[in-house]
Amino acid sequence: MNNSVRSTARLVWAGLRAMLVLTLVTGVIYPLVVTGIAQAAFHDKANGSEVKADGKSVGSELLGQSFDLDKKDKDGNPLPDPRFFQPRPSAAGPNTENTQYKLVVSGASNLAADSKVLLDSVKQRRAQVAEFNKVAQSSVPVDALTSSGSGVDPDISPAYARLQAKRVAEANHLPADKVEQLVEDHIDGRQLGFMGDPHVNVLKLNIALRELARG
């Protein structure tokens, strides 16, 4: 009986030592080493790819955000601010086509391509974007009408950015050619030269726009 108790005690003690060692290695040492390497080699990415303006963090270059007025339409939706470039619609959150980037959850609307809800939403969005920017509905690009798979896409196509340039210039009392050049200067090409499509980061573009407006 005594041998059995001693054997059990040794096993328990061995288990506790193993747990303590593994906790120290995997729960303390490993995270500290990985964090240290990340901070040293990938400081910006490790800190959430923050974008700063006037010394303050204003968002992440990886997450889209809205640029709205402090006003709402008849349905209670925030109205877009004409002074800024607008992002694409967001379906992040409830199963709707545009939740104004309320980051409740990331994801798509899961609406099928033949969904009447989706088709009606696209038609409504096309009319709104065309009216807001004073352009023909046929010129509105697809990324202005549909959300991304994540629902928090920070980028828009060069076509959508160019479409908004005239409206943004007028709202900020800026020369149209300077705003158009600002768009061209903020077009990022394909990753590694062949992956993805050229795109424009909306937050970075709006920060540069604000600096231009300040003179």
N, C-alpha and C positions, 0 to 999 in steps of 0.2 A: 504493500500500500504506500509506504514511504517512497519507494522507488518510483512508483507511478506519479505521485505528487511532484517529486523532484523533476521527473521527465517532463511533466506538463508545464511546470514553472520555467524550465529551460526553453521550451518551445515558445511559451508566451513572451519571455524576455527576448528571444531571438527575433520573434515577429515584431515586437515593439522597436527593437534596434533597426531592423530593416525598414520599418515604416518611417522612423525618424530620419534615417539616412536618405531614403528616397524622397521624403518631403523636402529635406534640405537641398538635395540636388535638383529635383524637378520643379519644386515650388519656390525656391529662392535663387540658387546659383544660376540655373539655366535661364530663367526670365531676366535676371540682371545682365547676364552676358549678351543675350539676344537684344535687349533694350539698348545696351551700350553700343553694340555694333550698329544697330539701326540709327541711333542718334549721331554716331560718328560718320557713317557712310551715306545715310539717306535721311539727313536731318529734317528736311522739308516734308518729305513723304511720311516719315514716322510721326510727325506732328499734325497729320491730317491735311497736308497740302494747303495750308492756310493762305488766304489772300489778304493782304493788309493795305489799308489806305489811311493816311494821316497818322500812322503809327498804331492803328487799331485793327484788330482782326474783323473783317467784314464778311467772311464766309470761307468756303473751300472751293478750289478750282475743280473739284470732283463732284460737287453737288449743285444742282440748279436752285434758283430761288426766284421769287416773284418781285416785280417792280411796279407797285400799285399806288394809286392815290388813296387818300383817307376817305374815299367815297364808295358807295355801293350802288349797283343797279337795282332795278325793281325786284329782282329775284334774290337780292341779298349778296350777290357776288361782288368782290372788290373790282373797281374799274382800273384798267392798266394806265400807268402814267405815260403820257405821250412824250415826255422829255427823255425817256430811256428806251433802249433796245429791249424788246420783250423776248422771253424764252419760249420754247415750244410748250404745248399743253402738258399737263401732268395728270397721271391717273394714280399717283401714289396716295394711298389711303382707301377710302370707300370705293366701291365699284362704279365709279363715275368717270367721265372723260376728262374733266378738268377740276382738280381740287386745290388749285392755286398753291401747289407745293407745300401743303401741310404734311410735314414729315411724320405721319403716324406710322406708316409702313412703306417700304419700297416695293414696287411691283407694277405690273401692267393692268389694264382694265379687264383682260380675259374675254373681251367681246369678240365674237367671230367676225370674219371679214364681211359676211352677209347679214350681220346684225342690224336691225332697223334702228336701234338705239345709237349704234356707232355711225351709221350712214346719216342719220338726222343730225348727229352732233357735228360731223364733218361738214355738212352743208351749212349749218348755222355758224360754225367757226369760220368757214371760208367767207361768208358774207360779212362777218364781224371784222375779220382781218383786213379785207378789202376796203371796207368803209373807214376803218380806223387809220389806214395808211393812204387812203384816197388812190387806190389802184384798181385795175380790173380783176375780177374774181379769177379769171383764167391765169393770172400771173402769180397767184399765191402758191408757194411751194408746199410739198407734202408735209415737211416737218413743222410747218405752221398749223397743221390741221390735226395731226395725230401725236399721241404721246409715245415716249420711248418704252422699251421693255422694262427699264428700271423705274420709270416715272420721275426720275430726278436727274435727267440728262442736263449737264451744264452747258452744252454746246448747241448751236444752231448751224444750219448750212450757210455758206457764203451768199447764196441766193436770197435767203430770208433776211440776212443782215443788210444786204444791199437794198432790198425792198423797203426796209424801214428807215434808211438813211435820210431821205428827203423829209419825212415827218419829224424825225429827231432833230434835224438841222433847223427846221422852222420853229419847233417848240422851244429850242434853246437859243434862237436868234443867231445862228452860226452860218457861215458860208457852206453851201451844200457840198462843194468840192472838197473842203477840209474834212467834213464828216465822212464822205465817201472814201477819202484816202485813209482815214482812221480805220475804217472797216477793212480795207485792203491790207493795212499793216498788221491787222490782228487775225489774219487767216492762217491757221496752222495746217500744214500739209499732211499727207498720209504717214502713218507710223512706219518707220524704216523704209519709206518711199513707196510702199505697196499695200499696206494694210489700212483698211478703213477709207473714209472719204475726207476731203478738206473740210475744216470746221472752224467755227468762231466761238470762243469762250465768252458768254454773255456778260458775266461779272467783270472780267478783265476789260472788256470793251467799254462797259459803262463807267468803270473807274477812269479809264483813259479819256472818255468823253467828258467827265466832270472836270478833269484837269484842263482839257481844251476850253471848256466853257469858262473856267476861271481866268483863262488868259495867261 
